Amino acid sequence: MREFGYLPNKAISVNEKNEIIDGHHRFLAAKNLGIPVLVQICKGMRDEDILQVNQDQINWDKHNYTGFWAKKGNQHYKAIQDFMLANPKFKMTQTLILLSNEPNAHPKSEAFQKGKFITKSYAKAQEYANWINEIANTFNKAYTSKFISALIVCDMKCKEFSHKICETTRRQFIDKTRIIICNYY
């Protein structure tokens, strides 16, 4: 693209609202290079059509679907965007686990793409994120899905659970791969 410019047979498809239907990557590349883009307006395209085009071409990832549904007013997807902006150290998978407040929560792709992902407590997800950020100072695997799921399980199953490394009645020791909970009385 830098060498030959924008190819005329590779127009970016947009709807009547100038929302990109197809050509997101070409648009970003041209924008970064300061090259004008060729646009094809597809009249009568509905949201369902936009989703179908991108599902058929396998161009979109969870970030694209999150942006699409958040823009359409889906509060669960808006929560995903907000959480990721507030907590940039967490990847999409870890964010979905935290916002579902359940260990190993991996939404089915089709349901996620159709805007059916459900968040639970944003406040609890932020509490977990704060714990993980604190633990990450001494444990380099704190941001992994396995660790986050283990932390949620501990919180769900142990009434006295605390993420703190030392307490008077309960101590959690972190080894290279997992949390080991030990009781001392």
N, C-alpha and C positions, 0 to 999 in steps of 0.2 A: 504494500500500500504506500509505503514511503517512497519507493522507487517509481511506481507506475501510476500513482494516484488512485482514485476511486474507480473501480471497474463498473462500467455502465450496466452490465447484466447482473449486478449484485445490489440492487436498490434496497433500501430499508423500507419495510412495510409499516405504515402507521394507520391508525383509524382516524376518523374525522376530528377527534380531540387531540391529535398528534401524539397519542400514546403508541409506543413502539410495539408492534405485533411480532415482527421478525427482524433480526439484525442488530440485537443489543450489542454484541461484541464488535461488529463492524462499526457501529455508531461510536462506541467508546474509543476504538482504535483511531478512527478518523478525527474525533474530537481531540485526542491526545497529540495527534500530529498536526492539527490545525488545517486539515483538508476538508473542503466542502463535501457534503454527502448528497447522494441522489435519493430522493424520497418518492415512494409510491403510496398514494392515499387509497386505502381500501374502504370504500363506503359500505355502511351497513354492518360492520363488524361488531358483534356483541362480546361481552366479557367471556361467555362460554366459548365463542369462536377463538378468541385470543388464547385461552387456556388450551384448547384442543390443538391449535397449531404448534404451540410450544411443547405440549406433551408428546405429540407425534414426532417432533424433531429432536426430542430429548436435549433441548438446549438449556432449560431452566434447572436451577438447583433450589434447595430449600430457601436460600436467601431471596431468590427471585419471587417464589411463591409467597414468602412472608411479606415482601414489599407490595405485591399485587393485592393480597387480601387486606393488609393494613390500610392501603390507599382506598379500598372499597368500604372501609369502616369496621372491619372485623376486629373487635377489641382484643381477642386472644392473640392475633397476629401482631397487633399494635403493641401488646405487652412483650412479645418476643423482641420486636425492634427496640423498644425502650430498655429492656433488660440488657440486650447486647451492647447498646450505647453506654449504659451505666456500668457495665462489667465487661470490658473489652478482652479480658484474659480468657473468657469462656467461649469455646467454639459452639457452633449450632447444636450439635448433639448434646453437649453438656448443658446448654441453656434449656433445651427441651426437657431433659431429665429434671432439672431444678424447677422449672415452671410447672411441671406436672406433679411435683412433690412426691414422686414415686421412683423407686430404684428401677433401673433398666427400662425406662419408658422410652421406647423407640416407636413413634407413630408409623403406621403403615403409609407408604408413599402416596398411594391413591387418596386416602383420607386427608393427608396433609395437603396434597395438591388441590383438593376440592374445598379447602377452607374449613375442615372439620376438626382441626386440632383444638383441644380444650385445655386452657391453663387453669390451675387451681389457685393457690394463694401466692400472689406476687410477693407479699411481705415475708412469707416463709422461705420462698426461693431466695430473696435477698439476704435473709438471715443465714441460710446455708452458704451463700456466696461469701458473706463476711467471714464465716467460720473457715471456709476453704482458703480465702486470701490470707488469713492469719496463720493457718497450718502450713501454707505454701512457703513460709519463711524458713521452715526447718525440714520440709518434706517435698522433694522435687516432683513427686507423682500426684500431688494434691489435685491437679486439674484434669486428671484422667476420668473417664466415665466409670471405670471400676471403682475407683476411690470414692467418687461422688455418690455412687449407688450404695457403697458400703456405709458411708456416713449417714445417708438417709435411713438405711435399715437399722443402724444403731439407734438413731433418734426415735424411730417408730417403735422399736421393741424394748428399749430400756428407759423406764420412767425417769431415772436419775441421770441419764446420759448428758454429758457435757463435752463439748469439743475441746475444752481446755486440756492441756497435756497433763497437768497434775491437779488433783483435788484431795481433800482429806480422806474421803471415804471411797473414792474410785480413782484409779489411774489408768490412763490409756497410753500405751507405748506404741510408737509407730516404728515398724521395721521397714525394710526396703520395699515391700510389696503390699502390706496390709496394716490395718489397725488391729492390735491385740488388746482386748479389754481384760484387765485383771482387777479383782476385788481385793482390797486389803482392809482388814477390820482391826 
